[in-house]
């Protein structure tokens, strides 16, 4: 769950979290430093739970040109032009516009406020390695900022010039931070892996230093890369060691720049066994592959099991695909045929896991069991399919035409709507305990039981990428899930977010949050409100930035 949680143990061997006082709403301050501290805690979450990103809009459908409506084209008109002698010819040189001034983030977290004061909730933030355009180069005065200098940023808001920011975006530290993220065409901003316990180096170790590593962390050849990981956080972990695919960056010599809060020793940090690592490049040094983490450390690739990226995603709804639809979930499901006497028998074929079926809406009961007819003419048992039907009425909290999200914890389906019109549907995983058995449960009880809250909520904060941990600090030491993309909080510490460590979507899996595949999480993140401004890493639901999209969470 989140940084608000303290350790117990889940039945899968992972830490189960309890909430610290800051996440009891009555104890969370709304002003001063306590406000930013609470927001840090919101962004640091485990099992339930950026970088520069432009809002990612859903792929539009291109309209075709109606037949018979061709536009008439006027004939070309040729105008003879008098040529000037070479001596009278002039060339026009267009000077490029100077780049807009930017402010960069070099530490967690650079908060954006609506005015020059921290006595309020931030309206957004930028994370290390990202920049935001300044709205004027001259700082302004204001309170709660040690330097006394506040910079206006675009599209709105102010940033305090503190230790988290730099105006020198060409500095070695900032340049290094910007080069860790993958190109934008990738769905995920990083590659990921499951740690078997590894040092995080500030430079490449020598042969003698590698011998000390073997004594302290265990010999690499004794680590099992084929044994099935018991934790659900390792379901997509592969056995192979990643090869080097990238050159050693210039900024890595003689050592990597160091983030604030990291030791200057050779081993800047240790990533414990069971924690999840994000990384950008994979480089070679003296015959060994090292992975470059966004916190600017080298992690030996032979102590990490890389994750396979799932290809599962949901489906856009519209003219081609309409409700009702059905989803198979974690196992294949039998195709059935209806006999003349109305009984059902298997065809001998089956639908694969996580398959979407177009349904006719016809339901047949045979021998006390319900079956749904598919558009292809087969039938499927009601207990084998998660059905999403058309809406005839709206929830009382939703207005006609309003964007909203419906999630069913028992069916494991998540669907986007505009009013009664379904836009997109997919499989999503609730907490291991399923939907909350009572609407009156406390946050602590929900966390303890790994339940997903039920009821109506609004998205309160969106962050492009966040690290989830039980520790209420930006730089955790004991356990963390690094850089979880497309996270959207609706009831702290619960959120909709990417799960890059499994693909059993639709089944109870999380500590209470709603897990989506990377492609689905990206789609939903782009569709919901408030829209993440260009260059920002996170945005708050607020009058300044827009109110968050509504969620209706049902059993």
C-alpha positions in Angstrom: 0.0 0.0 0.0 1.7 3.2 1.0 4.2 5.2 2.9 1.6 5.5 5.5 2.0 1.9 6.3 4.1 0.0 8.8 5.2 -3.6 8.4 3.3 -6.8 9.1 3.4 -9.7 6.6 1.1 -10.5 3.8 0.3 -14.2 3.1 2.5 -13.8 0.0 5.5 -13.0 2.1 5.4 -9.2 1.3 5.2 -6.6 4.0 1.6 -5.8 5.0 1.3 -2.2 5.9 -0.4 -0.3 8.7 -1.2 3.4 8.4 0.8 6.0 10.2 -1.0 9.0 11.7 -0.5 11.3 8.8 -2.9 9.3 6.7 -5.7 9.6 9.2 -7.5 12.5 7.6 -8.1 14.3 10.9 -4.4 14.5 11.5 -3.2 15.6 8.1 -2.3 19.3 8.1 -3.4 21.5 5.1 -0.7 24.1 5.5 3.0 24.8 5.6 5.6 22.0 5.5 3.1 19.4 6.8 1.1 19.8 3.7 4.1 19.0 1.4 5.0 16.2 3.8 1.6 14.7 3.4 1.8 15.0 -0.4 5.2 13.2 -0.3 3.5 10.4 1.6 0.8 10.2 -1.0 3.4 9.7 -3.7 5.3 7.0 -1.9 3.1 3.9 -1.7 3.6 0.0 -1.6 1.8 -2.7 -3.6 -1.0 -0.2 -4.1 0.2 2.4 -5.3 7.5 11.6 -13.2 9.1 12.2 -15.6 8.4 14.7 -18.3 5.3 13.6 -20.1 2.8 15.2 -22.5 -0.8 14.2 -22.0 -1.4 11.1 -24.0 -4.7 11.3 -25.8 -6.6 8.2 -26.8 -6.1 7.3 -30.4 -8.7 9.2 -32.5 -10.8 7.6 -35.1 -10.2 9.2 -38.5 -13.4 10.0 -40.4 -13.6 8.8 -44.0 -14.6 11.2 -46.8 -18.2 10.6 -48.0 -18.4 9.3 -51.6 -19.6 11.8 -54.1 -18.6 14.8 -52.1 -15.3 15.6 -53.9 -14.2 19.2 -53.7 -13.7 21.0 -57.1 -10.1 22.2 -57.6 -9.5 25.5 -59.4 -7.2 25.4 -62.4 -3.7 26.6 -61.8 -3.0 30.3 -62.7 0.5 30.9 -63.9 1.9 34.4 -63.2 5.1 35.4 -64.9 7.5 36.8 -62.4 10.2 39.4 -63.3 13.6 38.2 -62.3 15.8 40.7 -60.5 19.5 41.0 -61.3 21.7 39.2 -58.8 23.0 42.5 -57.3 19.4 43.4 -56.3 18.4 40.0 -54.9 18.2 39.8 -51.1 18.0 36.9 -48.8 15.9 36.8 -45.7 17.5 35.1 -42.7 14.9 34.0 -40.1 16.5 33.9 -36.6 15.3 31.0 -34.5 13.4 32.0 -31.4 15.6 31.6 -28.2 14.6 28.7 -26.0 12.2 29.5 -23.2 13.9 29.6 -19.8 13.4 26.5 -17.7 13.7 25.4 -14.1 14.8 21.8 -13.5 14.2 19.4 -10.6 17.2 17.6 -9.1 15.6 16.0 -6.0 12.3 14.7 -4.6 9.9 16.6 -4.8 9.7 20.0 -6.5 6.2 21.1 -5.6 4.1 23.6 -7.6 1.8 25.9 -5.6 -1.0 28.2 -6.8 0.7 31.2 -5.3 3.9 32.2 -3.5 3.1 30.4 -0.3 3.3 26.8 0.9 0.3 27.2 3.3 -1.9 25.3 0.9 -2.0 21.9 -0.9 0.3 21.8 -4.0 -1.4 21.9 -7.3 1.3 19.7 -8.9 5.0 18.8 -9.0 7.9 17.9 -11.2 10.4 15.1 -10.3 14.1 14.8 -10.8 15.3 15.1 -14.4 12.3 17.0 -15.6 12.0 20.7 -16.3 9.1 23.2 -16.4 8.9 26.4 -18.5 9.3 29.6 -16.5 6.6 32.3 -17.0 9.2 35.1 -16.8 12.8 35.0 -15.7 12.6 37.3 -12.6 11.7 35.7 -9.3 9.0 37.0 -6.9 9.1 37.3 -3.2 6.9 35.2 -0.9 6.6 33.4 2.3 7.7 29.8 3.4 10.7 29.8 1.0 14.1 30.0 2.6 15.7 31.7 -0.5 12.8 34.1 -0.6 12.5 33.6 -4.4 9.5 32.1 -6.1 9.4 31.4 -9.9 6.2 31.5 -11.9 5.8 28.4 -14.1 3.6 27.4 -17.0 0.7 26.9 -17.4 0.2 28.2 -13.9 1.6 28.2 -10.4 4.8 29.0 -8.5 7.9 27.0 -7.5 10.2 27.9 -4.5 13.9 28.1 -5.4 15.1 25.5 -2.9 17.5 22.6 -2.8 15.2 20.5 -5.1 15.6 22.9 -8.1 18.3 24.2 -10.5 18.3 26.9 -13.1 21.4 25.3 -14.7 19.8 22.6 -16.8 23.2 21.9 -18.5 24.7 20.8 -15.2 26.2 17.2 -15.2 23.7 16.1 -12.5 20.6 17.4 -14.3 21.8 16.1 -17.7 22.4 12.6 -16.2 18.9 12.6 -14.7 17.3 13.4 -18.0 19.0 10.6 -19.9 17.7 7.7 -17.9 14.1 7.7 -19.2 13.2 5.6 -22.3 12.0 7.3 -25.5 8.4 8.4 -25.5 7.2 5.7 -28.0 7.5 3.1 -25.2 4.4 2.5 -23.1 6.5 2.2 -19.9 9.0 5.0 -19.0 11.6 2.4 -17.8 12.5 -1.2 -17.9 11.9 -3.1 -14.7 13.2 -6.1 -12.7 12.9 -8.1 -9.5 15.9 -7.6 -7.2 17.6 -10.7 -5.6 19.5 -8.3 -3.3 22.1 -6.1 -4.9 24.5 -3.2 -4.3 23.7 0.1 -6.0 27.1 1.5 -7.1 28.2 5.0 -7.8 30.8 3.8 -10.2 31.9 0.5 -11.7 33.6 -1.7 -9.0 37.1 -3.1 -9.4 37.8 -6.8 -9.3 38.7 -6.7 -5.6 35.5 -4.7 -4.9 33.5 -7.4 -6.7 35.1 -10.0 -4.4 33.8 -8.0 -1.4 30.4 -7.8 -3.0 30.3 -11.7 -3.3 31.1 -11.9 0.4 28.5 -9.4 1.5 25.6 -10.2 -1.0 26.4 -13.8 -1.8 28.0 -15.3 -4.9 26.1 -14.7 -8.1 26.3 -18.3 -9.2 24.4 -19.4 -6.0 21.4 -17.2 -6.9 18.4 -19.1 -8.4 17.2 -17.5 -11.6 14.7 -20.3 -12.5 12.9 -20.9 -9.2 9.4 -19.5 -9.2 9.1 -16.4 -7.1 6.5 -16.9 -4.4 5.5 -13.2 -4.2 2.9 -11.9 -6.6 5.5 -9.1 -7.3 7.6 -11.6 -9.3 5.1 -13.2 -11.6 6.6 -11.7 -14.8 10.2 -12.1 -13.8 12.4 -13.9 -16.4 15.4 -16.1 -15.8 17.8 -14.6 -18.3 20.5 -12.0 -17.5 20.1 -8.9 -19.6 22.9 -8.3 -22.0 24.5 -4.9 -22.5 22.7 -3.0 -25.1 23.9 0.6 -24.6 27.1 2.6 -24.5 28.5 3.9 -21.2 27.2 7.4 -20.9 29.7 10.3 -20.8 28.5 11.5 -17.5 29.3 8.2 -15.8 33.0 8.8 -15.9 34.8 8.6 -13.4 31.6 8.2 -11.4 27.9 9.0 -11.6 26.7 12.3 -10.3 25.2 12.0 -6.9 21.7 12.8 -5.8 21.1 14.6 -2.5 20.7 12.2 0.4 22.9 9.5 -1.1 26.3 8.5 0.4 29.5 9.2 -1.4 30.7 5.7 -0.8 31.2 3.1 -3.6 27.9 1.5 -2.6 25.5 4.3 -2.4 22.5 2.1 -1.4 21.4 -1.5 -1.3 18.2 -2.7 -3.1 16.9 -5.5 -0.9 15.7 -8.9 -2.2 12.0 -8.6 -3.2 12.1 -4.9 -4.1 11.4 -3.9 -7.7 13.9 -1.9 -9.8 13.4 0.5 -12.6 16.3 1.2 -15.0 17.1 2.9 -18.3 20.3 1.6 -20.0 22.2 -1.6 -19.7 25.9 -1.2 -20.2 29.0 -3.4 -20.0 32.1 -3.0 -17.8 34.8 -5.6 -17.6 32.6 -8.3 -19.0 29.6 -7.6 -16.6 26.3 -5.9 -17.4 25.2 -3.0 -15.1 21.7 -1.4 -15.1 21.4 2.4 -14.7 18.7 3.3 -12.2 16.9 6.6 -12.3 18.5 7.5 -8.9 21.9 7.4 -10.7 23.4 4.2 -9.5 24.7 1.0 -11.2 23.0 -2.2 -10.3 24.6 -5.5 -11.4 22.3 -7.2 -13.9 23.2 -10.7 -12.7 21.5 -9.8 -9.4 18.2 -8.7 -11.0 15.5 -10.8 -12.8 14.1 -8.6 -15.6 10.4 -8.4 -16.1 8.6 -9.5 -19.3 6.2 -6.7 -20.4 2.6 -7.9 -20.8 0.8 -7.2 -24.1 -2.7 -7.4 -22.6 -5.0 -4.4 -23.0 -8.6 -3.6 -23.1 -10.9 -2.5 -26.0 -12.3 0.7 -27.3 -16.1 0.7 -27.6 -18.1 2.4 -30.3 -19.4 1.6 -33.8 -17.2 -1.6 -34.2 -17.7 -3.1 -30.7 -20.7 -2.4 -28.6 -22.0 -3.6 -25.2 -22.7 -6.1 -24.0 -19.3 -7.8 -23.9 -17.8 -10.4 -21.7 -14.3 -11.2 -20.5 -12.7 -14.5 -19.6 -10.1 -14.1 -16.9 -7.2 -16.2 -15.6 -7.9 -19.5 -17.2 -9.3 -20.8 -20.6 -13.1 -21.2 -20.7 -15.1 -23.7 -22.6 -17.1 -22.9 -25.7 -20.6 -24.4 -25.4 -23.3 -25.2 -28.0 -27.0 -25.4 -27.4 -28.8 -28.6 -28.5 -32.3 -28.8 -29.9 -33.7 -29.8 -26.5 -32.2 -26.7 -24.9 -29.3 -28.4 -23.1 -25.7 -27.4 -23.4 -22.6 -29.4 -24.3 -19.0 -28.4 -24.7 -17.7 -28.0 -28.3 -14.2 -29.2 -27.4 -12.8 -25.7 -28.0 -12.1 -22.9 -25.5 -11.5 -19.2 -25.2 -8.0 -18.2 -23.9 -7.5 -16.3 -20.7 -8.2 -12.6 -20.8 -10.3 -12.7 -24.0 -13.1 -10.2 -24.8 -16.3 -11.7 -26.3 -19.0 -9.8 -28.1 -22.4 -10.9 -26.7 -25.8 -10.8 -28.2 -27.5 -10.0 -24.9 -29.5 -13.3 -25.0 -29.3 -15.4 -21.8 -30.4 -19.1 -21.7 -31.0 -21.2 -18.6 -30.3 -24.9 -18.8 -30.4 -27.3 -15.9 -30.3 -24.4 -13.4 -27.3 -22.8 -15.0 -27.2 -19.5 -17.0 -25.4 -19.1 -20.3 -24.6 -16.1 -22.5 -24.8 -16.2 -26.3 -21.8 -14.8 -28.2 -22.0 -13.0 -31.5 -20.1 -16.0 -33.1 -22.9 -18.3 -32.1 -21.4 -20.1 -29.2 -22.4 -19.9 -25.5 -20.5 -19.4 -22.3 -21.4 -20.2 -18.7 -22.3 -17.2 -16.7 -19.8 -18.2 -14.0 -17.0 -18.3 -16.7 -17.4 -14.7 -18.0 -17.4 -11.2 -16.6 -20.2 -9.3 -18.4 -20.3 -5.6 -19.0 -23.8 -4.4 -20.0 -25.2 -1.2 -21.4 -26.4 1.4 -18.9 -30.1 2.2 -18.8 -29.7 4.6 -15.8 -26.9 6.6 -14.3 -25.7 6.6 -10.7 -27.3 9.4 -8.7 -23.9 11.1 -8.4 -23.3 11.2 -12.2 -24.7 13.9 -14.6 -25.7 13.2 -18.2 -22.6 13.3 -20.5 -20.2 13.4 -17.5 -17.0 11.3 -17.6 -16.9 8.6 -15.0 -15.4 5.2 -14.3 -17.1 2.0 -13.1 -15.1 -0.8 -11.5 -16.6 -4.1 -10.3 -14.4 -5.9 -7.8 -16.2 -9.2 -8.2 -16.2 -9.2 -12.0 -12.7 -7.6 -12.2 -13.8 -5.1 -15.0 -13.2 -1.4 -15.3 -15.2 0.6 -17.9 -15.0 4.3 -18.9 -18.2 6.1 -19.6 -19.4 9.5 -20.8 -22.9 9.6 -19.4 -24.5 6.2 -20.5 -22.0 5.8 -23.4 -19.3 3.3 -22.8 -15.9 4.4 -24.2 -13.4 1.7 -23.1 -13.5 -1.5 -21.1 -10.8 -3.8 -19.7 -9.9 -6.2 -16.9 -8.5 -4.8 -13.6 -7.5 -6.4 -10.4 -8.9 -5.5 -7.0 -7.2 -6.1 -3.6 -6.5 -9.7 -2.5 -9.5 -9.4 -0.1 -11.8 -8.3 -2.9 -14.3 -5.5 -2.4 -14.7 -4.2 1.1 -17.3 -6.2 3.0 -18.6 -3.0 4.6 -18.8 0.6 3.5 -18.1 1.7 7.1 -14.6 0.1 7.3 -11.8 2.4 8.4 -8.7 3.0 6.2 -6.7 0.9 8.6 -9.1 -2.1 8.3 -9.2 -1.8 4.5 -5.4 -1.9 4.5 -5.2 -4.8 6.9 -7.6 -6.9 4.9 -6.2 -5.9 1.5 -9.7 -4.7 0.5 -10.6 -2.3 -2.3 -12.9 0.4 -1.0 -16.5 0.5 -2.5 -18.5 3.6 -3.1 -18.2 6.8 -5.1 -15.0 8.7 -5.2 -13.2 11.4 -7.2 -9.6 11.2 -8.5 -7.6 13.5 -6.1 -4.1 13.3 -7.5 -2.5 12.0 -10.7 1.2 11.2 -11.0 3.0 10.0 -14.1 5.4 7.8 -12.0 5.8 7.1 -8.3 7.8 4.8 -6.1 5.8 2.8 -3.6 7.2 2.0 -0.2 6.2 1.4 3.5 8.7 4.1 4.5 7.6 7.7 4.8 10.7 9.1 3.1 11.6 10.0 -0.5 14.7 7.7 -0.4 13.5 4.3 1.1 16.0 1.7 2.4 14.0 -1.4 3.3 11.5 -2.2 0.5 10.2 -0.4 -2.5 8.5 -0.8 -5.9 10.2 1.7 -8.1 8.5 4.1 -10.5 5.0 2.7 -10.8 3.6 4.6 -13.9 0.2 6.2 -14.4 -0.9 6.3 -10.7 -4.2 8.0 -9.9 -5.2 8.3 -6.2 -8.9 8.4 -5.2 -8.9 7.6 -1.4 -5.4 7.8 0.2 -3.6 5.4 0.1 -5.7 3.7 -2.6 -5.2 4.3 -6.3 -5.6 3.1 -9.9 -2.2 2.3 -11.3 0.0 0.2 -13.5 1.0 -3.3 -12.3 4.2 -4.1 -14.4 4.9 -7.2 -12.2 1.9 -9.4 -13.1 -0.7 -9.9 -15.9 -3.5 -11.7 -14.0 -5.8 -8.9 -14.5 -9.4 -9.3 -13.4 -8.3 -11.4 -10.4 -7.7 -10.2 -6.8 -4.0 -9.3 -6.6 -3.2 -6.0 -4.9 -3.1 -4.6 -1.4 -6.3 -2.8 -2.1 -5.6 -0.6 -5.2 -6.9 -1.2 -8.7 -4.2 -2.8 -10.9 -4.2 -2.2 -14.7 -1.9 -3.4 -17.5 0.6 -0.7 -18.7 -1.4 0.0 -21.9 -4.7 0.3 -20.0 -3.2 2.4 -17.3 -1.8 4.8 -19.9 -5.1 5.1 -21.7 -7.1 5.7 -18.5 -4.5 8.2 -17.2 -4.8 10.2 -20.5 -8.6 10.1 -20.5 -9.3 11.2 -16.9 -9.3 14.6 -15.4 -7.5 16.7 -14.4 -5.2 16.7 -17.5 -1.5 16.5 -16.6 0.1 19.7 -18.0 3.0 19.3 -20.4 6.3 19.0 -18.5 4.6 18.3 -15.1 5.0 15.0 -13.3 1.9 15.2 -11.2 -1.3 17.2 -10.9 -3.9 17.7 -8.1 -7.6 17.8 -8.4 -8.3 21.4 -7.5 -10.3 24.4 -8.7 -7.1 25.7 -10.4 -6.3 22.5 -12.3 -9.8 21.0 -12.6 -11.7 18.5 -10.5 -10.9 14.8 -10.9 -13.0 12.2 -12.7 -15.6 10.4 -10.7 -15.2 6.7 -9.8 -18.1 4.3 -8.9 -16.6 1.2 -7.2 -19.1 -1.7 -6.9 -19.0 -5.2 -5.7 
